[in-house]
Amino acid sequence: MSNIYEIHPKIGVARLGNSPDDFYLSPETIGGLPIEYDQSGCVTSKFVHKYKDSVGRIKRQGQKFRIFKKTDNAYQELRLSDDDIEKIVWTVHIANKKAVWYTFSELQGNLEFGQENSYLNQHVPVNNPTVTDSDERKKLIIDPGPRTIEVPGDVVQFSRYNIPENYEYGSFPPISSGGSQINSLGELRMDDTGNLIALGGYGNVTGDAKIDSFRGAGGYWDDISDGFVMATVVLKDGTKIDAGSAWLIVGSPKYAPELVNITTLYDTMYNVGIRHLKADPTIYSTDSHSNKKEYTPLDGYNLDYTVNYTLQIKPIIERMQSYRWVADVPYLSDFANPGFNLADPSEENKKNRLKYFNYFRVPVVPEAYSKLTQQLDKGPNQLFSSDGIPLMPLNSGDNSVTNSGPIYKFETLSATQYFFMHQWAAGKFVVGETASKTLPEQLDEASVGNCVGAPFSPGIETTWITRNKSIYSAPIEFKLAHHHNGGNAQTQQHYVEYGLSTIIDEAEGEGCEPGDLTKRMAIPWQADFQECTVQMPNITNPTINQFADGTGIEVPPAYYVYWWPPQSPMHIITGSLEPADQVLDAIVSNIAGQPIIPAGQRVPFQRGVNTTQDMINNWNALGFIVNQGSEEYPYFVESERNSKTFGQLAALKNSSQ
């Protein structure tokens, strides 16, 4: 009987905050509350209900990584107090490669669409193109080098001031740049049981270039990052055991922590595992592909497979309904509550299920794109069904912005989510929970299940690269392939000798380096966050999106769709009962004749933020959307908004006019 040691979650998610000391831990369920963390090093049993510290600064979200010993199919969580363990040594290397990568260009560069769609073939420019020397370009990477921690209670910074002596490639933005200074990408801590607590940056932005789109601009840096997590377990007899590797993504704050995207990053990665990595041949088999010339989204899927309504269907419906708290889409809420029992598998109910299913937009996988997106009935460029009802989901697609590269105007479910819905409509489903998942499986799902999985333009935490099978180590869909030697001590030594690459593309099967999962994101992240809440794509011509005539005005007829409301809310319900807050809110909102904004009013989430610079300066003053009701009777309202900050901003703008 052999033992296997594994780190979980396989991909963990930390989040930025500007509080220097206060933080909490990431949720351990999809849509769950984060977990309080005692500064003494102990995890409490309490859930987070306040996301800012005592002076209104956003707490960072830390990710806890644990080591499990797997014997057959049983998992045991390792602890330093175990009789045979001497110590646990964690090593983490995170980086930010945005400044050296290609300018984000929607789906251009995504090799799922073929080599002709590569960055070079599509003539996509790089960020900071005037820096051409390879050594100088490498210095544009924010790369603090690797850090190691092995003593409980220690704090190890990813700082410009403690770059390891043997790591000659350490680099940070020049101190003379404009904006707030980036001196750190975060820190590592170790709790009393030997678990790793990884924390990201503080939301700082360095640079002063002109920003005129959601992509941001070269000449900027932010403290978003990602990279590998490794661990070695040292036994008391001196034996050293390699516990493998995991990955850390540091994203922006999740302002609606309990609300979940219709397609999560878990759904996206699961879809890759099912379709490309043989994760579950009972669902999908490449050997069963249809030989028909025409495309159907169900090719390769097992049409005899029985889905579980509770686990595979109900979450999709509930997520659509939950958008009502963060966006004005009444039809989604109504659609999630049709006039029949969604959980009824009877033949009599089949016509209702089929009609419901037919309102979902048909996904088109990249390999079928060139022939199908423009003419496929109910495809990703079609808004309305034949009876005038908007197709679902009612979100923007991966490229509803430009007229270059593959155009997907409206979101679809993942191919596997769509298959599940098909099986449900056909009556091939059961209701009720199945066997419970192990704790490692639960942690793996929760970490990415609370991230955006669609649409990707570019996204919030990461982007479409997570749909590329080439970045994963088959058949485990959550384990990333490393650029060098699969994630071990030799991997670390490779970076000590050569540093990080400015040109390697993991989409070509090269494996991932630190910084690769976030290098395609907006630079700085606030540019995308401020601008990408809604989109208004043209709905009559599949080849035209907005700004086709170069004027910066959407090409009518257009339609108003959303991006990622659970991560970047658009319309919310005010919750403050403080008189001063309600008065200041009215000044900021500038609603004619309204002296206050009372609690319970529907208002824009970003009121008071009008430019990217406003967002760079005041992202930390925005509120969080929290449930002050119960699970049975939810009532999500805005909480902890710094109204005084926005009041001062409004007063300053008014005085300058």
N, C-alpha and C positions, 0 to 999 in steps of 0.2 A: 504494500500500500504506500504509494508515493504522495508527497505533499507538494502543492503548488502555492506559491506566495503571490498575491496580487494586490495592487493598489486600486482603491475605489474611492470616489467615482473615477471612471476612465477618462472622462473629460469634465473637469470642474469649472465652475464659473464664480469669479469674484467680481465686485462692482466698485466703481469709483465713489469717492465721497471726500468732502473737504474738511471733515472733522479730523484733527490730528491724532486723536487717541481713541475715540469711541468707534466701535464696530460691532457687527453681529455676524452670525453664520448663515450660509445659504439654506433655503428650505430643503427638506428631505422628502417632500412629496410634490407632485405637479400641482401648482395652484395653492400650495401650502404657505403658511407664514414662515418667515425666517426665524432663527432661534437666537435667543439672547446668549451673550457670552460674558462670563464673569472675568474681569481684568486680572484676577488672581490666577487664571489659567484653567478654570473649571467651566464646563458647559452646564448651563442651568436647564431646567425642564420648562422654562417659560418661553412663550412665543413673543416676537417683536410686535409692538403696537405703536411705538414711536420711532421714527426713522431719522430724527435729528437730535443733536445733542442739546445741552441746556442753553446754548446761545444761538441755536438755529442753524448749525452747520450739519450737512448730511453725513450720516455715519457710513463708513465703508462696509461693504458686504465681503466677509472673508469666506474662503472655501476650506472646509476641513477634508483632508485626505487621510484615509485609514488603510491599514494593511490587514488582509484576511488570509488565513491559511485554508486552502481548499483541499479536502480529502474526499476523493470520489465526488459526490455532489453536495457535501456538507461544508459549510463555511464557519470558521472560528475567527473572531476578531482578535488580533494580537494586541497585547498590552505589555508595557515595560515591567509590570509586576509579575508577568508569567515566569515560572520557575527557571525556564531554560534560556531566557533572553537577557543578554548583557546590555545591548543598546540598539537603537535604530538610528541610522544615518540617512537623512534626507538631502537630496541635491536638486536644485531648481534653477533653470536658466530661462528667463523670459526676455523679450525684446520687442521693439517697435520698429517695423521696416517700412512704414508708410512713405517716408520721404524718399526712398530709393525705388519704389515700385511704380508701375504704370498708373497713370491717371485713371480713376474709375470710369468705365465706359459701358455701363449697363451689362449686357451679356457678351460684349466683345471681349475676347480673351478666353472665354469658356470653351475648352477643347472638347466638351461633350458634343458640340455642334460640328466637330471636325477640324482638321488642321487648318483649313482655309479661314477659320475664325480665330486664329491665334493673334496675339497682340501685334506681332510683326506684320502678318499679312493684312491686318486691319489698320495698320499705321497708327496705333494708339501711342501717344507720347508718354514719356516717363515724367514723374515729378522731378523738379529741380534739374531740368535738362541742360542748364549751363555748366553744371558740375559734371565733367566728362572723365576726369582721371579716376581710375578704378579704386585707388587707395583713398582718394578724397570722397568718392561716393560711399565707400564703406563707413566713413566717419559720419555720414548723415543718419545712419542707423542709431537709434537709442539702444545701446547694448551694454548693460552693466556687467555682463559676464555671469558665470555660475555662482551660486551661493549654497553653502552647506550648513545644516543645523543638526545637532544631536543631543543637546542638553535641554530638558524641560525648563521652561521659563525664560529661555534666551530669546532675544529679538535680533534678527539679522536683516539689515537694510539692503535694498537694491539701489544703492546710492552712488553718485559720482565720486564720493569721498572714500569709498571702501572697495573699489574695484580690485579683485585679487591680483597679487603681484605677478603671478605667472600668466595673467591674461592680458596680452598687449593690445587687444582689439576693443577694449572698453571705450565707449564713447557716449557723450551726451550733447545736447544742443549747446551752442556757444552761449556763454553767460551774457554776452552783449546784445543778444536778440531781444526784440520787443515782447510785450506781454508778461505773463507771470513765469517765473523761472521753473524749469523742470530739473530737479536735483535727484529725484528718486522715482522708480517705477513701483515701489511698494516695499513689502517686508515679509519675512518668514517668522513664524512663532512655532513653538512646540508645546503642546499641553502636557499635563501630568501623566497621561497614559501613553504618550509617545506619538500621538497623532500630529500631523502637520497642519498648521493654520496658515494659509497663503492669502496675503492681502495685496491689492493693487494700488494704483496711484491716487492722486488727490484732485484730479480734474484740472490740472494746470495746462496752459496753452502758451507756447512760445512762438513768436513770429509776428510779422506786420504786413504781409502781402495783402493785395486786394482780393476779397472773396466775393464772387458774383454768381455762385451756384451752390447747390447742395453738395457738390463734390469737395468743396473747400478749395485749397490752393497750395501749390508747392511753396516752400518758404515757411511752412508751419510745422510744428511738432505738437503732439499731445501725449498724455501718459497712459493711453490704452496700450495693452500688450498681450502677448501669449507666449507659451513655451512649455518645455517638458518638465515633468516631475518624476524623479527616480528615488528609489530607496534601497538600502542594504540593511538586512537584519543580521546582527552579530550575536551568535549564541555564546553561552558561557564557556563552552569548550573551545572557543576560538573560530568556529565555523562561520563563514560569511555567506549569506544567502541573498542572491539578487532577487528583489521583489518586483522586478519589471519596471514599467513606466506608465505614466498617465500624462494628461495635458491640462494646462490651466489657461483659460480665457479670461481676460479682464475686460469687462464691458462697462457701459454707462449705467447710471442708476435705473432701476425698474420702478417707475413712478406709480404703477398700479400692481403691487406685488402679488395679489391673489388672483388677478385676472389672467387668462391664458389665451394665447393666439390659436386660431382655428387649426392651423398647421404649425406645430412646434418644431424646434430643432430636433427633438427626439423623433418625431414623425418623419422628418426628412432623412435622418440617419438610418432609421429603421427601414425606410423604403429602399435605401441603397443596399442595406444588408439583405433584404428580401429579394430584390431584383438582380443584384450583381454578385453577392458574396455567399449565396446558398445558405443563408441563415435559417430558412425553414422551407424545405422542399415540399412540405404539405400545403403550403400556400402558393408557391411560385416555383416553376422549374423551367430553366432555359431550354430544356430538351423538349418541352411541350409547346414551343412556339407554333403558332398557326402558319401554314404554308400559303395562306391566302395572300393575294397581292395587296388587298386593301388593309389599311390599319384599323385595328380596334384597340381600345385601351385595356382590354381584358386578355390580350394575347399573353400566353405563358402562365396565367393564373389558373388555379384548380377550381373549377366551377362547382365542384362537390364539397368544397370547404365550408364548414359551419362556423360562422362568426359568433362572438359573444356580444350581445347588445350592450350590456353594462360596461364592458371594457373598451369596445371598439367602435361603437356607434353613438352611444349617449354622450360621451365627451365632446364629439363634434357638434352636436346639437346644443349642448349647454354653453359651449364657448361662443357660438354665434349669438345666443341670447345675452350673454354677459357683456357684449359690446355696447349695450344700451347705456352702460355706466360711463363710457369713455368716448362715445361718438353718437351723433344724431342719425341713427339708422333704424327708425321704428319698424321697418319691414323685416329686418333680421329678427327682432324680438317676436313679431307675429309669426314669422316663418318657423321659428323654433317651437311654436305652440299651435300646431295645426288642429283641425277639428276631428282628429281621430287618435287612437291610442298607438303611439309609436312603438310600444313594446309588445303589441299584439301580433303573433306570428301566423294567425289563422289565414286560411285561403280566402275567407270573406273580406279580410282586410287588405288583401294583396293589391287590389286596384288602387287603394289609397297610397300604399307604400311605393308602388311603381310610379305613380304620378308625382309624388314627392321627390323620388330619386331623379326623375327626368328634369328637375329644375337645377340639378348640379351640372356645372360646366365640365366638359370632357377634357381631361388632361392629355397633353401631347408631349411625349418624351422627346428629347433633343434629336435622336436619330430619325424621327419621323417628321421633324419640324418643317423642312424645306418644301415638302409636298402638301402639308395638311393644314397649317395654321390659318391660311386664308379662306379655305373652302369647307373645312370640317364643320358640320352642323353642331352648334352648341360648343364650339371650341374656345380657346383662350382669347380670341379677339372678338367674340360675340357677347354683347351685353344682355339683350332681352331674349326671352323664350318666344315662341310663336304666338302666345296669348298675352304678350306685353308685360310679363312679370320678369324682373331682373333675375338672371341666373346667379347661382351661388358658387363660391363665396362672393360677397359684394366688396371686394378689395381690389386695389390696383394690382396689376401684374408685374412681372420682373422687368419688363421694359415697356412702360406706358409713357415714357418721357421723350425719347429721341426717335429719329427715323433711320437710325443706323443699326446694323446687326439684327439678330433675331428679335422680333417684336411680339411680346406677350402683353396685351393690354390689361387683361383681367386675370385675377388669381384663379387657380384651380386647386382642388385637393391634391395631395400626392397620389400617384397612381395606385398605391396600396390602400390608402384611405378610400379612394373611389371604388376599388374592388370590394372593400368591406361593405360600403354602402350598397353596392349592387347585390351582394349576397343577402344582405338584410332585406332589400326590396323583394327579392325572389322568395323570401320566407325561410332561408337557410340560416337561421340564427337561434340561439338560446338566450335566456335571460337569467342573470345571476352571476355572482362572482365565481371564478374558477380557483384552482389551487393558488395559494398566496405565493408571492415572489420572495426570493431571498433578500436580505438587507442589501448586499452588494448590487443586485439587480435594481432594487428600488432607488438606491443612491445614483446609479448610472442614469436611470430614466429621469429622475427629478432634476438633476443638474442641468441637462440640456432641454428638458421638457418645459422649463420656465424661460426659454429663449425663443426668439423668432426663428421659424423654419420656413416661412414664405410670407410675403414675396421677398425677393432679394434684389434691392436696388439702392444701395447695396444690402441693406438690412440694418440690424442694430448691433448684435454682438459679433457676428461673422456673416459670411455671404455665401454665394453659390458654390464656392469651392467645396463645401461640405456635401454637395450632391455628386461629386466626382469620386468614383470608386477607387481611383488610383491613389488616393491619400490614405486609404485604410489598409490595415493588416487583416486579410481574410482569415477565417470567416467571422471574426468578431467585429461587428459594425461600429463599435465605439472606440476601438483601439487604432490610433493613428500610426502610419508607417513613418519611421524616422529616416532622415536623409542619410544617416551614416550608421551602419551596424545595428540597426534595430532597437536602439535605446538601451545603452549600457555604458560601462566605464570607457569603452573605446569611443563611443559617441562623444562623451565629454572631452576626451583627449583630442579628438578631431577638431573641435571648436577651439581648444587651447592653441592648436598648431595653425589653424587656418582662419579662424573667425567665422562669421556668418556670411553667406553669399548674398550678393545684391542682384543676381540674375537667375538663379535656379528657380524653375517653376514646378512646384509639386504636382500640378495638373498633368505633367508629362511623366509621372511615375517616379520622380526623383526622391520622394519622401519629404517629410515636413521638417523645417528648421524652426527655432524660436522666432516668432514674429510673423510666420506665414499665414496663420488663420485670420489675422486682423490687418494685413498689409493692404488689402483692397478696400478698406473702409474709408469713409470721408475723413479728410484731414484739415482741420480738427473735426472731431465727431460732432461738435455742436452745430456745424454747418448743415449736416444732414438732418439732425434732430430738429433744428428750428424750422427747416423748410419742408421736410417730407412728413407731413401729417395727412394731407389730402392730395389728390391728383385729379385732373380734369382732362382725360384723354378724349380725342376725337373718336366718335363711335360709328361712323359710316364708312370710312375708308381704312381697310386693314393695314395699309402701308404708311399711314400718316398718324402721327401723334401730335403733340403740341409744338408750338414755335416753328412750324414748318416754313413760314415765310420770313423767319429771321427777326420778327418784330418783338418777340418775347410775349406775345399774346396767344392764348390757346386758340386752336383752330376749331370753330364751331361746325357742327353741333357737338358739344362735349357733355360729359357726365361726371358727377361728383362722387369719387370713390376714396376709400381710406387706405392708409398704409398699415401701420401696426398699432392700433389704438391701445392695447394693453401695455405696450412699452412707451409709446408716445401719444398720450391722450389728446383728443381734439376738443370735445365738449364734455364738460363735467358738471356736477352739482356742488355748489358752494356749501361749506359746512361751518364756517366760523360764526360764532355767536358774539364775538367781541365787537362792541360798537365802533371802536377806532378802525378795526379791520374792514368793517362794512363801509365806512365812509371812504377810506383810502381806496378800497376796491372800486367804488363808483368813479373816483377821480381817474384811476388807471383805465377802467373799462370805457370811460367817456361815452356813456349812454345818455343821450340828450334828455334833460329834465329829470334824471334819476339821481337823487342825493345819496342813496346808499345802494349797495348790492346785498340784499337779505340772504340769509341762509336758505338753501333750497332752490335758488335760481339757477337756471342753466346758462353757463357762460363758457367762453373759450378757455381752455387750460393755459394757453400761453399768453393770456392777456397781459399787456405790459412789455412783452418781448416783440419787437418789430423788425429786428435785424439780427444777422449772425453775431455781430459784436455784442448786442444785447444778451444773446444766449451765452456767449463765451463768458460774459461778466456776471450773469445772474442765473445760470442753470441751477445753482445751489439754493436759490430763493423760491423755486417752484415747490408746489405742494405735492403730497402723496394722496392717492385715491385709496381710501380704506373703508372697510365694512364696519360701520358702527352699529349695524343690526346683528343678525345671527345667520347661521348657515341656512336655516329654514326660511327666515324672512330677511333677506339681505337688503342693505341700504348703504350704497357706496357713495361717499362724499369726499370732497377735498379737505385735507387736514395739513397743518403745519406749514401753510404758505406764509412766506415772510412778506406780509402786506406793506410793512414799513419800507422795506427795500424798494418795492415797486412804486410806492408813493413818492419816495425821494427821486427815483428815476423819472417819473412823470413830471414832477415839479421842475427838475433840472431841464428837461426838454422844453417845457412850456416857457421857462425863463429865457431860453436861448432863441426862441422864435420871435 
